[in-house]
Amino acid sequence: MTVNQHHPYFSPEAYLEAEKESPHKHEYIQGQIYAMAGASDAHVTITTNLIALLRNHLRGTGCRLYATDMKARIEFLNIFYYPDVMVTCDQRDRNFDYYKRYPCLIIEVLSDKTEAFDRCDQFTDYSELETLQEYVLINQKRMRVERFRRDAEGHWVLHRYKERDELYLESIDFHCPITAVYEDVAFIPPEDIGFAGIWREIV
């Protein structure tokens, strides 16, 4: 994300109105707006696979699935994010056309530029959503998924999944093979990543 330097402060209302007309998406953090970068082939493919898998599963449950273009509002922190995938089963969210406040599940597909933010600051921010039960991070370079589940004491418990595992999302009672999430994803061979790519994996 890159900050828009032309406007030092936006109110939430001004941001929402501007975003309706903007040709590009922006996230909003405490008065500042940040332009969102484009996504890779793998990122888009994984997101599309999740939409197909989850849409069929949620049909008829009363839960709603949103991907890429719907904002999550964290009102306590004055923040709007665009999750890659978000599910809300709370009827109160039917009252909001341009954002949702009560998601139970948020999924982010990691990229080099956003991984540190997704893991740290953004996860901390999302944790302020009292209805959020699961936060899932999906690696687009290899078959690795991390699921953070909020337990009864409010602590986040990490579950890791790899290629031969079955992913379980308890918040919506969903099971699928990890391979289904990565269907049609073309991974870059390690020898083509080069030294810079290997260094990013190490750090």
Secondary structure, 3 states (H helix, E strand, C coil): CEECCCCCCCCHHHHHHHHHHCCCCEEEECCEEEECCCCCHHHHHHHHHHHHHHHHHHCCCCCEEEECCCEEEEHHHCEEECCCEEEECCHHHHHCCCEECCCCEEEEECCCCCHHHHHCHHHHHHCCCCCCCEEEEECCCCCEEEEEEECCCCCEEEEEEECCCEEEEHHHCEEEEHHHHCCCCCCCCHHHHHHHHHHHHHC
